[in-house]
Amino acid sequence: MIKFVSVGQTYKAHGVKGEIFAELNEGLEKYVFKAGVVFIKVDGCPVPFFIQSHRDEGRLFLKFEDVNDPEYARKISGTTIYLDEKSLPSNIRDKEHFKSALNELDGYTIVDENSKKELKIISVEEFPSQILAKVMYQNKEILLPIHENFITHLDETKKILHMNLPSGILEL
């Protein structure tokens, strides 16, 4: 069975030949292009997409085999790009697995080990420098950094992320 690692994101169709604007996680481009195939979930199932060509003009544009029109490219826009974990060296694979797991935290509950507060994750936002969880606290949305130094335990069965949040972060 193939294990997948999130390596990027598709954004929108470009032009009339089925190209799509995409971003790949920093440092993973060479592994993606070397593999030549990525996976995108279609109707919840990972489907292989073979990279026909790519160009970088300040923005990355991918052209997949058999995606020949903007309508089809739009169907796979706004989706996560996955790679077979075997296409990555083990040290990078472990780091990307950690980041992939963090991106799947919607619906989890953060339990702050210091204050014992429970915060329901509404969504996860990925920024170039960090991953943030959007949570509700005292009737307002706040963003919390999801950083490996703050995480004490991830219980995937109960969907609980145990963390040691920095003191005062909920009051910002």
Sequence and secondary structure as in RCSB ss.txt:
>XXXX:A:sequence
MIKFVSVGQTYKAHGVKGEIFAELNEGLEKYVFKAGVVFIKVDGCPVPFFIQSHRDEGRLFLKFEDVNDPEYARK
ISGTTIYLDEKSLPSNIRDKEHFKSALNELDGYTIVDENSKKELKIISVEEFPSQILAKVMYQNKEILLPIHENF
ITHLDETKKILHMNLPSGILEL
>XXXX:A:secstr
   EEEEEEEEEEETTTTEEEEEE TT HHHHHHH EEEEEETTEEEEEEEEEEEESSSEEEEETT  SHHHHHH
TTT EEEEEGGGS HHHHHHHHHHHHHHT TT EEEETTT  EEEEEEEEE SS EEEEEEETTEEEEEE  TTT
EEEEETTTTEEEE   TTGGG 
